[in-house]
Amino acid sequence: MSGSAAWSAAASADPVVTSVRGRTSTTFRAAVSFTSAPERLAVRPARRERLTVLHEKWIARMAGPLAGDSGTVIVVDVPDRAALDELLTEAPHFSTKGVR
């Protein structure tokens, strides 16, 4: 990981294996925490655009803010943990101040 962001990603105790449109994948959830640094707000448009693309590709199942704007969570379908790590590494948040 680079920058000041750190993701906390974990599979559920019993990962859910699904088949969508002929593609078998595992459902993972990932969460990121925010600080009060205003720079984190600047990446919201890029994050939303990226989530739209992931949704259109049937990768992102859902995403949204945590209570009190303290962070965000995303639920994705990817083949395995390595694919999840790659997906998160490409996230706009990784190089943004105010995201941990």
Secondary structure as the mmCIF struct_conf table of DSSP 4:
data_model
#
loop_
_struct_conf.conf_type_id
_struct_conf.id
_struct_conf.beg_label_comp_id
_struct_conf.beg_label_asym_id
_struct_conf.beg_label_seq_id
_struct_conf.end_label_comp_id
_struct_conf.end_label_asym_id
_struct_conf.end_label_seq_id
TURN_TY1_P TURN_TY1_P1 GLY A 3 SER A 4
STRN STRN1 SER A 8 VAL A 20
TURN_TY1_P TURN_TY1_P2 ARG A 21 GLY A 22
STRN STRN2 ARG A 23 SER A 33
STRN STRN3 PHE A 34 PHE A 34
BEND BEND1 SER A 36 SER A 36
HELX_RH_3T_P HELX_RH_3T_P1 PRO A 38 VAL A 43
HELX_RH_AL_P HELX_RH_AL_P1 ARG A 44 GLU A 56
TURN_TY1_P TURN_TY1_P3 LYS A 57 TRP A 58
STRN STRN4 ALA A 60 PRO A 65
HELX_LH_PP_P HELX_LH_PP_P1 LEU A 66 LEU A 66
HELX_RH_3T_P HELX_RH_3T_P2 ALA A 67 ASP A 69
STRN STRN5 GLY A 71 VAL A 78
BEND BEND2 PRO A 79 ASP A 80
HELX_RH_AL_P HELX_RH_AL_P2 ARG A 81 THR A 89
TURN_TY1_P TURN_TY1_P4 GLU A 90 GLU A 90
BEND BEND3 ALA A 91 ALA A 91
HELX_RH_3T_P HELX_RH_3T_P3 PRO A 92 SER A 95
TURN_TY1_P TURN_TY1_P5 LYS A 97 GLY A 98
STRN STRN6 VAL A 99 VAL A 99
#
